[in-house]
Amino acid sequence: MLTESLKMQFTNAFAVLEAAIPSFREDVWRRGKSPFDGPARATAHALQCAEIYTCRDLSILENLGKKVWEMSDNETPSQESMLRYLSQVRDKTMAWLDGVGDAGLATPMPDVHAATTLEWVVYALRHFQHHTGEICAYQKQAGLPPAPWK
């Protein structure tokens, strides 16, 4: 029951980001200061962190060819590649939550700042929503309506 509720919240958070990504003109999408400013960089950061939370593997920070903060604007991922990546991360997140299950939420979370797995899951969701909110703010700055809230 708890796991299904968390999955619904993650599904809704992913849906907001999925709606925001294609709304930007390419020049606006790719423009931003390192490390995580601008729609492309913030999206890459949000998705990479969501994936890191599911498997706790920091090598993911280079899964786009190099670290996003080392990329020039022209090297940042395209909207199409970010939409594909979002789909993969969403699937991985749902599988991770299924694997944790309700009973696993109360277990200790070793080697991280969270006391329990539930605290870690909630932190991961808050972090993802924080960066999704930034991306919606970039939409407003670009004169676009923000992605609809889910």
Secondary structure, DSSP 8 states (H G I E B T S, - for coil): -HHHHHHHHHHHHHHHHHHHGGGS-HHHHH---TTT-SHHHHHHHHHHHHHHHHH--GGGGGTTSS-GGGS-GGGS--HHHHHHHHHHHHHHHHHHHHHHHHHHTTSB-TTSS-SBHHHHHHHHHHHHHHHHHHHHHHHHHTT-------
